[in-house]
């Protein structure tokens, strides 16, 4: 992973963020995403575990076939 050191002005802007944020250039092109380290997840570990146990997905082969049809 690349590490970027921010200047004091940008650091002050980042300190005020309390949710994941998208960084864009002046033309609106996405440069990247920022998520504060102290961000609390919206879902508990138990809820994630329960969701994974009850997941009713589709086989990858079915998804790939559908994707190929859309090309």
ZIQUIKA-V171411 format. One record per pair of residues at least 24 apart in sequence whose C-alpha atoms are under 7 Angstrom apart, sorted by the first residue. I is the first residue (numbers start at 1). J is the second residue. D is the distance in Angstrom with one decimal. If there is no record, write none. Layout:
[[I J D] [I J D]]
This chain:
none
